[in-house]
Amino acid sequence: MKKIKSKKYIFLCFIMMLFLTSCTEINNASKDKDAPATPKNFILIGGGDGQAYLKWETNSEPDFNEYRLYRSKNDLNSFLPIISLKQSEYVDRFLEYESTYYYYITAVDFAGNESEKSNVYNIQPLNISAPQPPYNIQITPLNNPSTGTVEISISWIPPEISDLKEFAIYRDYNEDFIASEDNFISKTTIASYTDKDVVLNQKYYYSIIAIDNGDKESVPSDTVSDLILSNPKLIIPANYTNFSKPYIFRWEGVSDAVNYSIFIGTAPLSNIIWSQQRVDSVETVYNGDDLESGKLYYWWVGAYSKESPSTINSYSVINSFFAK
């Protein structure tokens, strides 16, 4: 019995020690009235084109928690904190060219004590340089009779700038064209565009220009090109006919197509049970699981204008057959 009491007593003492230690740490934190040192060497590394790059020395206090960056616009009387951060540098973006921005930095410890403010820097982020051009331009033609879609979609990666305004899209029929008013087709604020004013079997060349808030323009992007293929025409099996083994599918070739894919499903454009990708000829033999006699199946073909990894350029209509 004494041993049990002794163990309980030791356990209670241990709990009390933990509680007292925690309380001591809380009390110590609440008694901390010493602010950290003011961050040193607060400087403006660079600016312009709607941004300001600020940097300073790292604080070394063991109870340092974060920095607070303050900013005022066009005067020295309206400073407000714009961000709290751990790192000792920051790029302020999306600034107005003609405004003057003032900055200072402080350090804050875990008790909430805030240092004196650093020196003040100011900048007018004028529009200095034109943006870089968009890159990784992707072009995707599509001719799908099932949806009535005939279009060319283009997408790209924008330049990494804070004062980007929009993109201008240019299109021509010649590879070495120069972007100008003569071949300008549209502007967009997003990094993609769908051109619906197109015709089949005409090769189009596209180039994109980035424009900043000060209307400075990048040089044109790399040129991309493609054309919209005609629809492959299905030959064998004819629509709604009985189809016997060996199941040999044939279709009419498309000018400028590099290869084809064939699909068989239990519903139009869905429930695909078999496909053969990138067929170089205009016929192929079915080698999938046995088809159910008397059941209605659907088949269609897609044509490609470029080698892999491009997507299907043009689809055939959808035909059906009864397996026999």
ZATIGU-547505 format. One record per residue (C-alpha): y, x, z. Coordinates in pm, 1 decimal. Layout:
! ZATIGU-547505
[[Y X Z]]
...
! end
This chain:
! ZATIGU-547505
[[0.0 0.0 0.0]]
[[241.3 282.9 78.4]]
[[169.7 444.0 -256.5]]
[[256.4 118.8 -437.4]]
[[584.6 85.5 -245.8]]
[[658.5 448.6 -320.3]]
[[609.8 394.3 -693.5]]
[[829.9 82.9 -689.1]]
[[1096.3 272.0 -501.5]]
[[1092.0 558.8 -753.3]]
[[1111.8 314.6 -1043.7]]
[[1409.3 129.9 -890.1]]
[[1584.9 458.8 -827.0]]
[[1531.5 558.6 -1189.2]]
[[1682.8 229.1 -1312.1]]
[[1981.2 273.2 -1079.1]]
[[2038.8 625.9 -1207.6]]
[[2040.4 504.8 -1568.1]]
[[2283.9 226.0 -1478.1]]
[[2514.7 457.4 -1289.5]]
[[2506.7 713.1 -1573.6]]
[[2598.0 445.3 -1830.2]]
[[2877.9 317.4 -1609.8]]
[[3006.1 671.4 -1565.2]]
[[3013.6 725.5 -1942.7]]
[[3198.6 395.2 -1992.9]]
[[3444.1 478.0 -1719.6]]
[[3497.8 826.0 -1863.9]]
[[3563.1 677.9 -2207.4]]
[[3806.0 423.7 -2065.0]]
[[3987.3 700.7 -1875.7]]
[[4028.5 912.2 -2191.2]]
[[4400.1 903.5 -2269.4]]
[[4415.6 1226.3 -2470.2]]
[[4485.1 1166.8 -2837.7]]
[[4324.8 1397.7 -3092.2]]
[[4529.8 1658.4 -3272.9]]
[[4739.2 1553.9 -3568.4]]
[[4549.4 1631.3 -3892.6]]
[[4677.1 1958.9 -4037.6]]
[[4776.5 2050.8 -4390.4]]
[[4809.7 1695.3 -4518.7]]
[[4886.5 1755.8 -4885.7]]
[[4901.1 1584.1 -5219.5]]
[[4652.0 1752.6 -5453.0]]
[[4751.6 1558.2 -5759.5]]
[[4868.4 1225.5 -5889.8]]
[[4982.9 1025.3 -6183.3]]
[[4823.1 768.5 -6412.5]]
[[4823.6 514.1 -6129.7]]
[[4657.8 723.3 -5858.4]]
[[4727.0 975.0 -5579.6]]
[[4477.2 1237.9 -5455.5]]
[[4534.7 1331.4 -5088.7]]
[[4359.3 1592.9 -4874.6]]
[[4381.3 1743.5 -4521.6]]
[[4197.1 1968.4 -4276.3]]
[[3903.0 1830.7 -4076.0]]
[[3955.5 1762.4 -3703.1]]
[[3721.1 1949.2 -3466.9]]
[[3739.9 1737.9 -3145.5]]
[[3394.3 1633.4 -3018.6]]
[[3517.3 1275.1 -2965.1]]
[[3682.2 1244.6 -3305.7]]
[[3601.5 910.9 -3470.4]]
[[3804.1 853.0 -3787.5]]
[[4124.5 902.7 -3982.4]]
[[4377.1 631.1 -4061.9]]
[[4576.4 660.1 -4380.1]]
[[4911.8 483.8 -4388.9]]
[[5113.7 390.2 -4696.7]]
[[5457.2 247.7 -4766.5]]
[[5588.2 134.3 -5102.4]]
[[5940.7 220.9 -5221.2]]
[[6079.0 287.8 -4869.3]]
[[6000.2 464.9 -4541.4]]
[[6009.4 152.6 -4324.4]]
[[5701.3 -48.7 -4416.4]]
[[5402.7 176.7 -4343.6]]
[[5071.8 -3.4 -4302.7]]
[[4718.8 137.3 -4263.1]]
[[4531.3 107.1 -4592.7]]
[[4196.8 263.5 -4501.1]]
[[3996.9 417.2 -4214.6]]
[[3764.1 694.9 -4321.4]]
[[3555.5 985.9 -4196.3]]
[[3603.0 1231.8 -4482.3]]
[[3911.6 1448.8 -4518.1]]
[[4020.3 1341.3 -4866.3]]
[[4103.2 1019.8 -5045.3]]
[[4206.9 896.7 -5389.8]]
[[4439.3 598.3 -5382.6]]
[[4402.5 400.8 -5705.3]]
[[4557.7 114.0 -5898.1]]
[[4915.3 215.1 -5821.8]]
[[5219.3 104.5 -6016.4]]
[[5370.4 372.3 -6240.0]]
[[5735.8 310.9 -6154.3]]
[[5697.7 265.2 -5775.8]]
[[5723.1 542.7 -5517.4]]
[[5446.6 555.9 -5255.3]]
[[5476.9 731.3 -4916.3]]
[[5176.1 845.5 -4712.4]]
[[5086.7 993.2 -4374.7]]
[[4757.3 1037.1 -4187.6]]
[[4650.1 1012.9 -3820.7]]
[[4329.4 1094.1 -3628.7]]
[[4161.9 847.2 -3389.1]]
[[3900.1 922.0 -3119.6]]
[[3621.3 702.2 -2982.7]]
[[3847.3 572.7 -2703.9]]
[[4094.7 446.4 -2962.6]]
[[4356.0 713.6 -2895.7]]
[[4558.1 784.9 -3208.7]]
[[4728.5 1113.1 -3287.5]]
[[5086.8 1163.5 -3390.5]]
[[5143.3 1106.4 -3760.0]]
[[5123.4 1394.8 -4004.7]]
[[5396.7 1498.5 -4242.5]]
[[5489.1 1237.3 -4505.4]]
[[5414.8 1284.8 -4874.1]]
[[5546.2 1070.9 -5154.0]]
[[5450.5 1026.4 -5516.2]]
[[5557.3 824.5 -5816.8]]
[[5229.2 791.7 -6013.5]]
[[5378.9 798.7 -6361.9]]
[[5169.8 738.7 -6670.4]]
[[5106.1 1101.3 -6765.1]]
[[4799.3 1115.3 -6985.3]]
[[4603.8 888.5 -7216.6]]
[[4255.9 776.4 -7106.3]]
[[3933.9 927.2 -7229.3]]
[[3751.5 721.6 -7493.0]]
[[3465.2 487.9 -7405.9]]
[[3119.9 644.6 -7442.0]]
[[2751.6 555.9 -7474.9]]
[[2830.8 286.8 -7730.4]]
[[2536.3 52.1 -7788.3]]
[[2509.3 -186.4 -8085.3]]
[[2269.3 -483.0 -8099.3]]
[[2249.8 -705.6 -8409.2]]
[[2068.3 -1038.2 -8382.2]]
[[1959.4 -1298.2 -8638.7]]
[[1762.3 -1575.2 -8469.8]]
[[1714.1 -1899.9 -8667.0]]
[[1571.0 -2077.6 -8361.2]]
[[1906.4 -2055.1 -8182.3]]
[[2130.9 -2030.7 -8487.4]]
[[2251.3 -1688.8 -8373.0]]
[[2392.6 -1441.5 -8624.8]]
[[2598.8 -1174.1 -8449.2]]
[[2644.8 -808.8 -8354.6]]
[[2694.6 -723.9 -7987.7]]
[[2853.1 -396.4 -7879.1]]
[[2868.7 -251.5 -7527.0]]
[[2998.5 75.3 -7382.7]]
[[3076.2 267.6 -7063.2]]
[[3449.7 271.4 -6978.1]]
[[3635.2 590.9 -6883.1]]
[[3664.8 641.4 -6505.8]]
[[4036.2 578.6 -6457.4]]
[[4228.8 347.1 -6225.4]]
[[4492.2 234.8 -6475.5]]
[[4261.8 98.8 -6745.1]]
[[4403.7 -211.3 -6911.5]]
[[4186.1 -306.6 -7209.7]]
[[3987.6 -196.5 -7513.5]]
[[4065.0 -228.4 -7883.7]]
[[3772.7 -277.6 -8125.5]]
[[3781.9 -151.5 -8482.5]]
[[3536.0 -227.3 -8763.0]]
[[3498.4 -100.3 -9115.3]]
[[3249.0 -71.0 -9400.4]]
[[3279.7 308.8 -9427.5]]
[[3137.7 564.8 -9188.4]]
[[3444.4 793.2 -9193.0]]
[[3702.4 522.0 -9134.5]]
[[4018.3 581.4 -8929.1]]
[[4104.5 321.5 -8665.1]]
[[4421.0 139.3 -8774.0]]
[[4577.4 -204.2 -8804.7]]
[[4380.6 -252.9 -9124.9]]
[[4043.7 -251.2 -8947.1]]
[[4143.1 -377.2 -8599.9]]
[[3943.6 -690.7 -8508.0]]
[[3999.1 -769.8 -8138.2]]
[[4086.4 -662.7 -7782.5]]
[[3887.8 -719.9 -7464.3]]
[[3923.7 -638.4 -7094.2]]
[[3546.4 -603.9 -7043.0]]
[[3314.3 -331.9 -7171.9]]
[[3143.7 -544.2 -7434.0]]
[[3222.7 -746.7 -7743.9]]
[[3029.7 -986.7 -7966.4]]
[[3124.2 -992.6 -8333.8]]
[[3034.3 -1325.2 -8494.9]]
[[3237.6 -1276.6 -8810.9]]
[[2949.3 -1100.3 -8985.7]]
[[2716.7 -1155.3 -9280.1]]
[[2355.9 -1055.5 -9345.7]]
[[2262.0 -718.4 -9497.5]]
[[2612.9 -572.4 -9467.9]]
[[2633.5 -248.3 -9272.9]]
[[2919.9 -241.1 -9022.1]]
[[3076.4 59.6 -8847.3]]
[[3248.9 19.7 -8509.6]]
[[3475.3 235.3 -8292.4]]
[[3639.6 155.8 -7956.6]]
[[3971.7 275.5 -7810.8]]
[[4062.1 254.9 -7439.2]]
[[4417.3 155.0 -7345.8]]
[[4583.6 209.4 -7004.9]]
[[4849.6 3.8 -6826.8]]
[[5121.4 211.9 -6988.3]]
[[4977.0 136.5 -7333.0]]
[[4861.6 493.8 -7386.9]]
[[4556.1 495.9 -7611.1]]
[[4249.2 716.5 -7607.0]]
[[4117.1 880.7 -7917.4]]
[[3856.8 661.1 -8090.7]]
[[3504.0 659.9 -7953.1]]
[[3206.3 780.7 -8150.5]]
[[3123.5 547.3 -8437.6]]
[[2814.0 324.7 -8419.5]]
[[2667.8 123.4 -8704.3]]
[[2402.1 -129.4 -8795.0]]
[[2340.8 -433.1 -9013.5]]
[[2192.6 -778.2 -8961.0]]
[[1859.0 -815.3 -9138.9]]
[[1741.9 -1124.0 -9324.0]]
[[1471.2 -1332.5 -9159.7]]
[[1109.1 -1232.5 -9225.6]]
[[925.2 -1514.3 -9405.6]]
[[579.9 -1612.7 -9280.3]]
[[307.4 -1648.1 -9546.4]]
[[-39.9 -1673.1 -9391.1]]
[[-131.1 -1893.3 -9212.8]]
[[86.6 -2168.9 -9355.3]]
[[249.6 -2400.8 -9105.9]]
[[20.4 -2657.6 -8935.1]]
[[-292.3 -2546.2 -9122.1]]
[[-641.4 -2461.8 -8998.2]]
[[-689.4 -2084.8 -8962.6]]
[[-1032.3 -1919.2 -8960.2]]
[[-1159.1 -1573.8 -8871.0]]
[[-1082.2 -1304.3 -8950.1]]
[[-728.1 -1395.6 -8844.1]]
[[-518.4 -1191.8 -9087.2]]
[[-145.8 -1262.7 -9053.6]]
[[85.6 -1189.6 -9346.4]]
[[460.6 -1214.7 -9391.0]]
[[720.7 -1119.5 -9649.6]]
[[894.0 -788.5 -9588.9]]
[[1266.3 -756.6 -9520.7]]
[[1494.0 -509.0 -9696.3]]
[[1603.9 -222.3 -9462.6]]
[[1351.9 -315.5 -9191.5]]
[[1175.7 -8.6 -9046.4]]
[[889.3 -204.1 -8883.9]]
[[787.7 -538.4 -8733.4]]
[[640.0 -701.1 -8426.0]]
[[418.7 -1010.0 -8435.1]]
[[372.2 -1261.8 -8153.2]]
[[123.5 -1544.5 -8087.7]]
[[183.7 -1798.2 -7813.3]]
[[86.6 -2141.6 -7692.5]]
[[452.1 -2252.0 -7712.9]]
[[744.1 -2156.7 -7940.1]]
[[895.3 -1820.2 -7834.3]]
[[706.1 -1834.0 -7503.2]]
[[362.5 -1827.9 -7338.3]]
[[274.0 -1524.1 -7549.5]]
[[-99.4 -1454.1 -7543.7]]
[[-102.8 -1162.9 -7791.3]]
[[141.3 -935.9 -7969.7]]
[[138.0 -624.2 -8181.8]]
[[442.2 -400.4 -8164.4]]
[[606.4 -190.8 -8433.7]]
[[374.6 -271.0 -8722.7]]
[[454.7 -58.7 -9029.3]]
[[303.1 -299.6 -9284.2]]
[[354.3 -670.4 -9357.4]]
[[14.1 -782.9 -9233.2]]
[[-203.4 -733.8 -8929.4]]
[[-541.5 -849.6 -8798.3]]
[[-565.9 -1039.7 -8471.9]]
[[-781.4 -851.1 -8219.5]]
[[-711.4 -1039.3 -7897.1]]
[[-923.6 -1275.9 -7693.1]]
[[-1109.7 -1556.4 -7873.5]]
[[-881.4 -1840.5 -7975.7]]
[[-980.7 -2190.3 -7869.1]]
[[-1111.7 -2392.3 -8165.9]]
[[-891.3 -2685.5 -8256.3]]
[[-604.4 -2571.4 -8034.2]]
[[-251.5 -2542.7 -8171.1]]
[[-98.1 -2194.3 -8158.9]]
[[245.5 -2065.4 -8260.2]]
[[331.0 -1738.2 -8430.3]]
[[646.0 -1554.3 -8531.4]]
[[760.2 -1209.4 -8644.7]]
[[1052.3 -986.7 -8550.1]]
[[1202.7 -716.0 -8772.4]]
[[1371.1 -393.2 -8657.8]]
[[1653.4 -209.3 -8832.5]]
[[1606.5 106.9 -8623.6]]
[[1324.6 296.3 -8460.5]]
[[1245.1 255.7 -8090.3]]
[[1405.6 189.8 -7842.0]]
[[1609.4 -65.7 -8038.9]]
[[1559.8 -438.7 -7989.1]]
[[1447.1 -692.5 -8250.5]]
[[1716.0 -736.3 -8512.0]]
[[1590.1 -1045.6 -8695.8]]
[[1335.1 -1316.1 -8616.9]]
[[1133.8 -1533.3 -8851.3]]
[[1112.0 -1909.0 -8811.3]]
[[824.6 -2019.6 -8586.9]]
[[507.3 -2146.5 -8754.8]]
[[196.0 -2295.1 -8601.1]]
[[-175.8 -2312.5 -8682.5]]
[[-496.0 -2468.6 -8553.3]]
[[-760.0 -2211.5 -8462.1]]
[[-1093.4 -2268.5 -8630.7]]
! end
